[in-house]
Every structure is written in C-alpha cells, then in structure tokens.
Amino acid sequence: MPDIVVMFFILGVVAGVVRSDLSIPKAAYDILSLLLMLTIGLKGGMALHGSLNIALLIELAGVTLLGILIPLIIFPVVRYLVRLSLADSASLAAHYGSVSAGTFAVALAYTEAHSLITGGQVTLYLVLLELPAIMLGILLYRRFSQAGSATSMSSLWHETLTNRGVILLVGGVLIGWLYGPNAGESVTSLYTNAFQGILALFLLEMGLVAAETLRSLRWGHSRLIIFALAAPVALSCLGLMMAYWLGLPAGSAVILASLTASASYIAAPVAIRAAIPDANIGLAMLASLGLTFPFNVLIGIPLYHQLWEWMAGF
C-alpha cells in the first residue's frame, strides 16, 4: 500500500478526473508551497548542524556535476528522438535537468517512513540540481538559435537565484544550520512537526492539477509520453550511480535518484517562459507534471529504493 501522503495525491487525481468541485484556493496553495520549502530547508539545515567537512564538499560537487550533465543528455534525446523543435528541446532539457521540490518532499517522507539514513545535505541537492539545468537549457537555445533572446544573462541569474523557492530553501538551511535542532526548537518544531500534514495538502492540489493537465493529452503526443515515462527510470540510474560512487547512505541515495528522475514544474516554467518565448510551456508541463510527477510519486520512488538495494548488494 502507498504511503499515506501519496494517497492524498491519488485523491486529488480522482477528484480531478470525475470533475469534482474540490479545489484548493490559490492563496492557500501559495501558503502551502511556502511552508513546504521553508520546512524542507529547516530540516536539512538542522541535520547539517556541526557536520561540515571536505567529504561534504566533494559530495555536493558530484551532485552539481549531475546538474550539468543531465540537460546536456536530455537535449539531443528530445531533439532527435522525440523530434521536438529547438525551443521545446531546450525547454525540456531545462525542465528535466532541473528538479521537483514536490518529488523531493515525497521522497523525504518515504525515507523517514522506512527509517532510511539520510544526510541533511540532501536539501542542498535541490538548489545544486535546479540552477545549472535552467541556465544550460537557455544557453543551449541561444547556442543553436539564430534569433537568440533579448533577456540578459545577468537578469536571468538574478531571477533564478532570488526566486522564492531558492530564498526559502537556502534561508531555511542557514537558519537550521546556525541554530540546530535544540536552540531554535520553539520556532522550528512548529514547521517540522507539521511536515506530513503540509505535504498531504500540497499533494492533494498537485493531484488536481495533474488531472487537469492530462486532459490535454492526445495520441499525437505518443513520443512525448514514452519519453516522460522512460526518462525518470533512466535518469534515476545516473543519480544511483553517483550515490554509489560517493558512498551515500540509503536514504540520501533514494532522494538523489528521485531528484535526478524528477522534472521541474515551478521554477523552470517561469524562467523558460521569459527566456525562450517560442517554447510551448504547456508541452513541458504535460510531460513533467502530468506524467513524470505521478510516475515518480506512485511508482518511481519505491522502485529507486529497490534498485539501490540491488546495487548495494554487489
């Protein structure tokens, strides 16, 4: 049986499929997403308290390398196998090179439910995988496009580094790292103890949105459908191999695999819409939120755990 938080996602999908009048007000969703980002950052920062060392820097460098390699792999695949336009290929390279905070939250809840050892630095994986992929997707488009874009790289860096998700994640990590699990307990416990409840409501909304996105699915999207369902498994293997090489514990390995298997549906669409106006953002959302996100939440994360156990057995 799936974890209980996953059942809320299924409930949202079912409600969307039967066209229920169930909805989460936008203001409530914004609050949930802000609380989720802040809580993830705090949990990671508190786990990092007093544990910075050279091995950690090597680990983070390996994760950053994945953030650079994945969009470079995705771009030719969607350009020549899925046969998308240059703009859409660069867009999907950015979306699939980047990561899903929702998938991360579900993977974190999964590792906690299964008592898997997880390092606090996994929160930093979110930022390190997200930023390079978005910028590389834009650079790939500019490299092969004659039109280019009027948006300056400095403004793109500013927008990417200062979006609310990055600010809350990094800020939460710093606060949690500075105060640890005890000194700031009067404030941090309010968020960390409510993590599962916040995540459940967030996934309920994601289920509703995924069902709505899937309504635009057509037979002409067959190549995209195959890509969106096959890419998570293939990309998770890159995360698992990096985790194996770095000697990560089981929980960290599952989270890294889940992140490399995920695709962004929040940060990347905003950046790509501004930098690559010719890209069909709806197509990227259909693949990332309509197909890849449900696959990871319902099937992928337990599958990556099993793959890790198989690899660790050698």
N, C-alpha and C positions, 0 to 999 in steps of 0.2 A: 504494500500500500504506500502511495506517495506521502512525503512529509506533509504535515497539516497545512503549512503555509502554501504549498503547491495546490492544495485543494481549493484555496481561495482564488487562484488563477483559473482553475478549471470552472469554478462557479461563475467567474466573470465571462469566460468564453461561452458557456452555456447560455447565460443571460443575454449576451450579445447575439448569439445565433437565433434564439427564439424572439428576438427583438423586444425584450422586456424594457419597461420604462426605468429600470435601475440605472442610476448614473451617480458619479462622484462629482460634486461641484468643483469647478476649476480652482477656486480658492483653496478648497480642502486638499485637492491633489497637489497644488504647489506647496502647501504646508507639509504634506506627507513626504514629498521628494526632498524638501529642505531638511526635514528631521532625519530622513534616511541617510543623506550624505553626511550630515554632522555626526550622527551616531556611528557610522562606519569609521569616520576619521578618528573619533574619540576612542573607540575600541582598539583601533590599530595603534594609536599613539600611546595608550596606557600599556599595551603589550610590549611596546618598544622601550618603555621607561628603563633606563640603565643598561641597555643592551646593544649600544652602537659599537661596531668594530670593523676591521678590514674585511672580514668574511662577508659582512652585510653589504659593503660597498661593491664587492665582486658580484654578489647575488643580484643587486639592483642593476649593475652594468649588463649582466646577462639578460635580464628582463627587458632593458632598453633596447638591446640588440634585436630581440624578438619584435619589438615595436617598429623597428626599421625594416626588418626582413619581410614581415607578413604583407604589408601593402605592395612591396616590390614583387611578391609572388602572386598576389591576387590580381594585379593589374593585367598582365598578359593572359591570365586564365579567362577573365571575363571579357577581355577584348577579342580574343581569337577563338575561344571555345563556346562561350555564352553568346558571343557576337553582338556585343553592345557597342554603342557609339563611344567615341573618345571621352566625351564629357561624362557619360554614365559609367564608363570603365574606371575613370579616375575617382568618381564619386563612390563606387562600391569598394575600390581599394582603400579609400579613407574610412568608410563605414566599417568594413570588415577588419581593417588593420587596427581600428580603434576598438573600444570595449563597451560593454553594457554594465552599468552600475547595478541594474536590477538583477542581472545574472550573477554578479558578484555577491549581492546580498543573499540570494537563494543558495549559492554555493557555500557561503559563510555559515548560514543556518544549517545546511546539510552537514558540514564538518563538525559543528557543535553538537548536532543531534546524534552523530555517530562517534563522538568522542575522539576525533582525529586531531593529532597535534598540529597546530597551525601557528606560524610566526606572525607577530604583529606587523611586520613589514609588508604583508600581503596588501594592505590598504594602499601602499605606495605603488604597487603594481598598476593600480587603476590609472594614476597620473602618468606613469612612465610608459604605459602602452597606448594611452589615448593621444597624447600630444604629438609624438613623432608621426603617427599614422595620418592624422589630419593634414599636417603640413606637407608630408610626402605626397599625398593624394593631389593636393593643389599644385605642387611642384611638377608632378608628372603631367598634369593637364597643361601647364604652361610650357613645359618642355616640348610637347608634341603638338600643341595647338598654335595655329598661326595668329589666332585672334588674341590669345592671352587674356589678361584680366586687368581692370583698372584698379583693383584693390591692392594696396601696398602690402608687402610682407610684414612691415612693422605693425600696421594696424591689425593684420591677421594674428600675429603673435600676441598683441595686446588683448584682442578679443578672446583668443583661446586660453591664455593664461589667467585672465581675470573673470572668466565666466563663473557663475555662482557655484557650480559643482566643484570646480577646482579650488575655489576660495574656501568652501566649507570643508572639503576633504583635507586639504593641506593645513588649514587653520585648526581643524579638529585634531589632526595628527600632532601638531605642535603643542596644543593645549594638553592633550593627553600625555604626551611625552614629558612635558615640563612638570606636570603635577602628579602623574602616576595614578594608580588605582585607589590610593588612600587619601592623599591630600585634597583632591578635588571631588571626593565621593558625594558630597552634599549636592553637587550640581550634576556630575556625570552619571550618577546612578539613575537619575530620572530618565535619561535617554537610553542608557544601555539596558535597563530592565524592561523598557517598553519596545525593544528592537523587534521582537517577534510580532507584536501587535501592529506596529507601524508597517512592517514588511507585508503582513497579511492584507491590510487595506490597500497598500500600494499595488500588490499583485492582483487584487480584485479589479482595480482600474485598468491595469495592463491587460487583463483578460478581456475586458470590454473593448479596449482599443484594438487588440489583436483581432477579435471577431469582426470589428468594423473594417479593418484593413483587408482582411481576407475576402471581403465581398467584392473587391476589385480584381480578384484572381481570374484569369482567363486561360483558355487552352494555349493561346499564343505565348504564354509565359513558361512553357514546359522546361526550356533550358534553364531559366532563372530558378524555377522550383527545384530542379535537380541540384543546381549549384548551392542554393540556400540550405538544402538538407544534407548535402555531402560535405560542404566546406567545414562545418563545425567539427566533424569527426577527424578530418584531415588536419585541420589547424590545431585541434587538441593534442595531436601526436607531437607537434612541434613544442608545445608547452610541456608535455610529459617528458620529452627527451631533454629539454633544458633543465627541468626539475631533477631528473635523474643525474645529469652531469653536475649540477650544483649540490647534489646531496640533500635535497629538501625533505622535510618530514611529509608524511602522507597528506595532512590537511592542506599544507601550502602547495603541494603538487596538484591536488584536485582543484584548488582555486586557480592556480596558474593555468591549468588546462582549460578550465571553464572560461577564463577570461580570453585566452587566445582563440577559443571556439566561438566567442560571442561577437556581436556586431553592435555598434553604437546606434541609438535611435533618439538621442537627446543632443549631445554636443556636436556630433558630426553634421547632422542636417542643417543646423544653424550656420556653421562655418562654410559648408559647401554651397548652401543657397546664396550666400553673399559672394563667394569667390568664383563659383562656376555656375553662372546663371543658366547655361544651356542644359545642365544636368536635370534629369527627371527625379526629383526627391521622392515622389510617390513610389517610384520603382524601387528605390533603395529602402524605403520604409516597408514596402510589401515584403521584401526579402528579409530584412533584419528583424522587424517587429512582428510581421505576420507569420513568418516561417521559422527563422533561426531561433528567435527567443523562445517560442513554445517548445521547439525541439529540445533545446538545452534544459529548460525547466522541467519538462515531463520525462525525457529520456536521457539526455546527454550527461548531466552531472553524475547520476549513478553509474552510467557507462564508463565515464572517465575514471571513476574510482576503481572499477573493476579492471580497467586497462592498467592503472597504476599498480595494483596488487599483482597483476601478471608480470609487469616489468620488474617490480621489486623482488619477485621470486627468483629471478636469474642471478 
